[in-house]
Amino acid sequence: MRSIRWLLTKDLRILMRSPLTTAVLIAYPVVVALLIGFAFSRGSDKPTVAVFNQVPADEQVQIGNQKLGTVLGQRELSDRVKVLKVSSRDEAERKVRDGDALAALVIPRDAVAKAESQLGQSQVELLVNEEDPVKGRFVDDTIASAVAAENRRLSRALIRENLQYLQLLLKGGTVNVLGNDFTVLGLRRIGAITRAAKRELPRRSAVRRQLDQVIRFNSLAQQNFDLGARALTAASEPIKVQKQIVSGTRVPLTSFAAALAVAISMMFVTVSLASGSLALERAENAFSRLVRGPVSRAGLLGEKVLLAGLAGLVVTLLMVLVLSGFVALEWDRFHLWLVALLVAGLAFGAFGTALGAVARDASAASLLAFTVLLPLVFCALVPSGVVSHWLYDLTRAVSAVFPFKPALDAVNAAFYGDGALLGPLLHLLALAGAFAIAARVAVTRFQ
Amino acid sequence: MRTDGPPLLQAVELRKSYGGREALRGVSFEAREGELVACIGPNGAGKTTLLTILANIQAPDSGTLSAAGTMGWVPQQPALYGKLTVSENLRLFARLDRVEDVEEAVARMLAQSGLEDRADEQVARLSGGNRQRVNVAIGLLGAPAVLLLDEPSTALDPRQRERLWEFIGALATQGTTVVYSTHVVSEAERHASRVLVLADGERLFWGTPAELEETVSSDGDFEGAFVAFLRQRGH
């Protein structure tokens, strides 16, 4: 164990005397964290849309007694887009053309009147810049979603109003038409009146038989009015979505991006350091001198894994510290972060030593590390349904035999409580063991 | 140079193969206290394989190896950390070798290698000759009974080579047994008490340089005799 300590001290001293490497190790997580942080703080997931609303600000939609605010009101739009208010159609068009806004919405003067009249459709104009198909699709989907939400809001209000009329016909009551109050008897009270009238008539009366027909019709009409009310409610939202996560992550996009950045930084720093420091022992010809007595091959590999794991832990904690200025983190889970990052670091370290043992020198080790690591990240991030079934299964299989995916799962679990932590930790430990064995076999040929 | 007394190092019938290729074919030899043994032979003869087996870097497939006392190892290329200073390198390997008094050993090696004034200089800034002196000094940190050197004079200029051999000769005089490989045949003649000639992993000769010269009738120098000997033995 003392040998490991001396080797660790030696490697840290060499690291400190390599200013470029040290600068990269410190600057890398800080720069990545700042980039992610600034990206989050800009709220890039909401496109900027210029809105020219020709409806006067004090003119609001009212259906019956329901006050619904403005057409395409602030809430419907601002949930989905960043609203940029403009004062003319030309200005709206200019904003789109100059790239200040991804699209523009022109809301016509008669939008409120048409929405209230229930007799015509209001036509909203959408101006888009289709120079980028991806952006164009994004705008189409976002605006279509906002308009659908507005239509749903208005149709619910209309249905609520119509339901009130149905209830009036069913239960009776007072209705105001053009300032005059009228009393509506209602089917239930008609039923009660007809049943009372029937009881007053002789049993064999012809009028009594006719009243029976009226009573039956009234009963049938009441039942159908109840059904009609339920049908109208259903018609306001024929399909309702109930989301249930059966696999994958439930963390918000920004948090997932932070976890992803942490896992990627940890991987690059740890794997590069482990593979590079092992390759350096060969480059300095020190390997044979070390393993002939003072340190066993396994001990030397263990030291490299530990060095890389600890360095990865420090670097990613530094990164998390910077990220905490932008993303809300649960500091009471800090002990779980430490466990997840340390175990992930050890697994990446073992993977790095295996790469370093395969490579002939330090530069080949670095090249090999970067060549292997990028595809691993892509494999781990391929979502289901976008590639063929067999290819998706292949990416999952590849991701399972390398530490990146379980490290990402462990970070998500430790930082956000997304899923159990134990599973990814055991997975990482198993991979650490497997790669350590592979590295030990590979260094047998070292002399 | 001594060739009497009990052997400090004894190798018997050492064999080693890599895949289907035999690198050592039953090589035997011995070295006594204070003796300088040179291992010479053409490229690929098995010199480095033999020395790495003696140094316990790799195990033989068969054969026995016995050594009375510790063995120091000096690889062909300086095995040093360029970013560490001379004294930091010495201190690191002294600690790893579990030398009892680390600071005393470092001071002794700095004095013995004549590098006291360069102790705080990074190894990467030293000349090839000085680097090799540090390389040898590390091999001597544990005051080994036997010192194994793999082509120690490679990449040194004649003056540096001369100083290195003075250093090694002084060690032998103090009782350290030295086994070294070299492709500079004259270094075997000048410094070794006995030579081990290897070719294709096979021991072709074991004896003094004079005895080697006697086995062939050559009018030239030792190198000429060596070449004639190899030719005579089909190499």
Interface residues (C-beta under 8 A of the other chain):
Chain A: R2 S3 W6 L7 K10 R13 I14 R17 S18 E284 N285 A286 F287 S288 R289 L290 V291 R292 G293 P294 V295 Q447
Chain B: T52 A55 N56 I57 Q58 W73 P75 Q77 P78 A79 L80 Y81 G82 K83 L84 E88 L92 F93 R95 L96 D97 R98 Q122 I138
